[in-house]
Amino acid sequence: MKIIIAGAGKVGAGIAQSLEAEGHDITLIDRDSATIDRMVNELDVICCLGNATHLDTLREAGTDQADIFMAVTESDEVNMICALAARRLGARYIVARIRDPEYLTQTEFLREAVGLSVIVNPEYECAKEISRILRFPSAVRVETFSKGSAEIIDYRVPEGSPLHGLDLLECGRRFGAKVLVSVVERGDEALIPNGDFVLRSGDKLSLMGEGRELRRFFTAVGGKRRRVKKVMIMGGSRTSVYLADLLDESGISATVFDRSRERCDELCDLIPHARVICGDAARDEVLLEEGIRSADAFVALTGDDGDNIVTAMYAKRCGVPKTVVKVNMRHFSGMLDGEGDSMITPKEIVSQQITGFVRAISNSAASSSIETIHKLAGGRIEAMEFKVGESANCLGVPLRDLKPRKGVLISAITRGEKTLIPNGSTTIESGDHAVVIAPAGMLRDINDIMGGER
């Protein structure tokens, strides 16, 4: 597909990198020459220097022939102008990055008025992921499928865990919860295990199941911690505002720190239900004075990866059981990889959202459509949610007879309001939402689980 991306910042570059790997024809537009030079050297894409709000620039980039136009600059207003112009020039699908909380309540109006196919809001998506993580403090990451009916949780097996030394069949018998271990990361390996696989301390597991079954599992293995009631948030960003609102809806109190007096005054109006502290949370005396030792979780959301990581490490030393850190550079992930640590990268969250959308519209088969896609194990494994159509070639076949391709695991099936962790007798039916685990790039359609054969 021909895809044009206006804005080559962290989000735009991340999307371009992800879609380039999918084999699409990508054109990047940016008005900064240094950014364009860097993209030319780093990515195999066409780069266009210019202002994406100007029609001449859009025409030069070939917007009239674009299958998808994405406006992901730093400015919401610029993105909307670009989107309107691209729609007028003939781009088929329009994606716009719109981040301001004031626009959140107007998304349907914006979709209709501007002609948007997808609205991308990295800060809101980050806040939602953090709020999910704080519901499962033992988890490293939490992702949802089927509008929340099924969840996949990353969990590191701690030292002394009853899981150590058990194979997966024995785990199922001993702990009883209807949960499936979909992926295991061990050292540099990412494995899609079978029932004979033996777990070890230090393994990072991707667990699939309904929320109540996952909670039951964590209780059984001793991994369930006390409920998070008090959260400290470092940085008064948009993400912090969204997160404070989500935490308030869940009955969790939030304290937000920011260095700027002007920003703190704004935060007092935006999130009146939260405590707002004007101070530098990177200074230990500020955190100690505000009660860091009694916090259930610490969330670092400034724009400085180093400050975020170091301050989260200090919070752990103060006894905070759960830390969540936002980073822009994924290579920092090894610095915070202990029990109770979680790390999120906004550009990766957006890339997953956009990749799923692009795959859905580029798939012309009627057998399925991709609803959701999540990258696991550093992007080496994908968890894809397919909505199964009437022409799928796997309908009505018990999974024991389906014989999927090597490395493919059908990990959950949502049928109506019921989510199933499948066994050998389970079948896939038209209208189901099937979550399939596979190596990255292997599957585009539900029929691909068998390589197009029966």
Long-range contacts (C-beta under 8 A, 24 or more apart in sequence): 1-25, 1-67, 1-68, 1-358, 1-361, 1-362, 2-27, 2-62, 2-65, 2-66, 2-67, 2-68, 3-27, 3-66, 3-67, 3-68, 3-69, 3-70, 3-358, 4-29, 4-58, 4-61, 4-62, 4-63, 4-66, 4-68, 4-69, 4-70, 4-86, 4-91, 5-29, 5-70, 5-72, 6-30, 6-52, 6-69, 6-70, 6-71, 6-72, 6-73, 6-79, 6-82, 7-52, 7-70, 7-71, 7-72, 7-73, 7-74, 7-79, 7-97, 8-32, 8-35, 8-36, 8-39, 8-47, 9-35, 9-72, 9-73, 9-74, 10-328, 10-346, 10-347, 11-72, 11-97, 11-120, 11-122, 11-346, 11-347, 11-350, 12-70, 12-72, 12-73, 13-39, 13-42, 13-43, 13-347, 14-347, 14-348, 14-350, 14-351, 15-70, 15-72, 15-347, 15-350, 15-351, 15-354, 16-43, 16-45, 17-43, 17-351, 18-351, 18-352, 18-354, 18-355, 19-354, 19-355, 19-358, 20-44, 20-45, 21-441, 22-355, 22-358, 22-359, 22-441, 24-358, 24-362, 27-61, 27-62, 29-57, 29-58, 29-61, 52-78, 52-82, 53-78, 53-81, 53-82, 53-85, 55-85, 55-89, 58-82, 58-85, 58-86, 58-89, 59-89, 63-89, 63-90, 63-91, 64-89, 64-90, 64-91, 65-90, 66-90, 66-91, 66-92, 67-91, 67-92, 67-93, 67-361, 67-362, 68-92, 68-93, 68-94, 68-95, 68-117, 68-358, 68-361, 69-93, 69-94, 69-95, 70-94, 70-95, 70-96, 70-97, 70-120, 70-354, 71-95, 71-96, 71-97, 72-96, 72-97, 72-120, 72-350, 73-97, 76-100, 76-103, 80-110, 80-114, 83-114, 83-115, 83-116, 84-114, 84-115, 87-114, 87-115, 93-117, 93-118, 93-361, 95-119, 95-120, 95-354, 95-357, 96-120, 97-121, 97-122, 97-350, 99-123, 99-124, 99-238, 100-238, 101-238, 101-241, 101-242, 101-270, 117-357, 118-353, 118-354, 118-357, 120-350, 120-353, 120-354, 122-346, 122-347, 122-349, 122-350, 123-237, 123-238, 123-239, 123-242, 123-346, 124-238, 124-239, 124-242, 125-346, 125-349, 125-350, 125-353, 126-239, 126-242, 126-243, 126-326, 126-344, 126-346, 126-349, 127-239, 127-240, 127-242, 127-243, 127-245, 127-246, 128-242, 128-246, 129-344, 129-349, 130-239, 130-243, 130-299, 130-324, 130-342, 130-344, 131-243, 131-246, 131-247, 131-250, 133-322, 133-324, 133-342, 134-228, 134-231, 134-247, 134-252, 134-297, 134-322, 134-324, 135-211, 135-228, 135-250, 136-214, 136-215, 136-218, 137-225, 137-226, 137-228, 137-296, 137-297, 137-321, 137-322, 137-340, 138-218, 138-223, 138-224, 138-225, 138-340, 139-342, 140-204, 140-341, 140-342, 140-343, 141-342, 141-344, 143-374, 143-383, 144-372, 145-371, 145-372, 145-383, 145-385, 145-412, 145-414, 145-433, 145-435, 146-371, 146-372, 146-385, 146-412, 146-414, 146-419, 146-433, 146-435, 148-211, 149-210, 149-414, 149-417, 149-419, 149-433, 150-208, 150-209, 150-210, 150-412, 150-414, 150-419, 150-435, 151-208, 151-209, 151-210, 151-211, 151-214, 152-182, 152-206, 152-207, 152-208, 152-374, 152-376, 152-383, 152-411, 152-435, 153-206, 153-207, 153-214, 154-204, 154-205, 154-206, 154-207, 154-376, 155-204, 155-205, 155-207, 155-218, 155-223, 156-202, 156-203, 156-204, 156-205, 156-337, 156-339, 157-199, 157-200, 157-201, 157-202, 157-203, 157-204, 157-205, 158-201, 158-223, 158-339, 159-201, 159-202, 160-201, 161-201, 161-221, 161-222, 161-223, 162-221, 162-222, 163-199, 163-221, 164-199, 164-200, 164-201, 165-198, 165-199, 165-200, 166-198, 166-199, 167-195, 167-196, 167-197, 167-198, 167-199, 168-193, 168-194, 168-195, 168-196, 168-197, 168-199, 169-195, 169-196, 171-199, 175-217, 175-220, 175-221, 176-216, 176-220, 177-209, 177-213, 177-214, 177-216, 177-217, 177-220, 178-209, 178-210, 178-213, 178-421, 179-207, 179-208, 179-209, 179-213, 179-214, 179-217, 179-421, 180-207, 180-208, 180-209, 180-411, 180-412, 180-421, 181-205, 181-206, 181-207, 182-206, 182-207, 182-208, 182-376, 182-383, 182-409, 182-411, 182-437, 183-376, 183-377, 183-381, 183-437, 185-377, 190-376, 190-377, 190-378, 190-380, 190-381, 192-381, 192-407, 192-408, 192-409, 192-437, 192-438, 192-439, 206-376, 206-377, 206-381, 206-383, 206-437, 208-383, 208-411, 208-412, 208-421, 208-435, 209-412, 209-419, 209-421, 210-419, 213-421, 225-321, 225-322, 226-296, 226-321, 227-296, 228-252, 228-296, 228-297, 228-322, 229-253, 229-296, 230-255, 230-294, 230-295, 230-296, 230-297, 231-255, 231-295, 231-296, 231-297, 231-298, 231-299, 232-257, 232-281, 232-287, 232-290, 232-292, 232-295, 232-297, 232-298, 232-299, 232-315, 232-320, 233-257, 233-299, 233-301, 234-281, 234-282, 234-298, 234-299, 234-300, 234-301, 234-302, 234-307, 234-308, 234-311, 235-281, 235-300, 235-301, 235-302, 235-303, 235-308, 236-260, 236-263, 236-264, 236-266, 236-267, 236-276, 237-301, 237-302, 237-303, 239-301, 239-326, 239-346, 240-267, 240-299, 240-301, 241-267, 241-270, 241-271, 243-299, 243-301, 244-271, 244-273, 244-274, 245-271, 248-273, 248-274, 255-290, 255-295, 257-281, 257-286, 257-290, 281-311, 282-307, 282-310, 282-311, 284-314, 287-311, 287-314, 287-315, 287-318, 288-318, 292-318, 292-320, 293-318, 293-319, 293-320, 295-320, 296-320, 296-321, 296-322, 297-321, 297-322, 297-323, 297-324, 298-322, 298-323, 298-324, 299-323, 299-324, 299-325, 300-324, 300-325, 300-326, 301-326, 302-326, 303-328, 305-329, 305-332, 309-335, 309-336, 312-336, 312-341, 316-340, 316-341, 330-378, 348-375, 348-379, 351-375, 356-384, 359-444, 362-444, 363-444, 363-445, 365-389, 365-391, 365-445, 365-447, 366-390, 366-391, 367-391, 367-392, 367-393, 367-445, 367-446, 367-447, 368-392, 368-445, 368-446, 368-447, 370-444, 371-433, 375-440, 376-437, 379-440, 380-439, 380-440, 381-437, 381-438, 381-439, 381-440, 382-437, 382-438, 382-439, 382-440, 382-441, 382-442, 382-443, 383-411, 383-435, 383-436, 383-437, 384-435, 384-436, 384-438, 384-443, 385-433, 385-434, 385-435, 386-433, 386-434, 386-435, 386-436, 386-445, 386-446, 387-431, 387-432, 387-433, 388-428, 388-429, 388-430, 388-431, 388-432, 388-433, 388-434, 388-446, 389-430, 389-446, 390-430, 392-428, 392-430, 392-446, 392-447, 393-447, 393-450, 393-452, 393-453, 393-454, 394-428, 394-446, 394-447, 394-449, 394-450, 394-454, 395-427, 395-428, 395-429, 395-430, 396-427, 396-428, 396-429, 397-427, 397-428, 397-454, 398-424, 398-425, 398-426, 398-427, 399-423, 399-424, 399-425, 399-426, 399-427, 399-428, 400-424, 400-425, 402-449, 402-450, 403-450, 404-449, 404-450, 405-438, 405-442, 405-448, 405-449, 405-450, 405-451, 407-438, 407-439, 407-442, 408-436, 408-437, 408-438, 408-442, 408-443, 408-449, 409-436, 409-437, 409-438, 410-434, 410-435, 410-436, 410-437, 410-449, 411-435, 411-436, 411-437
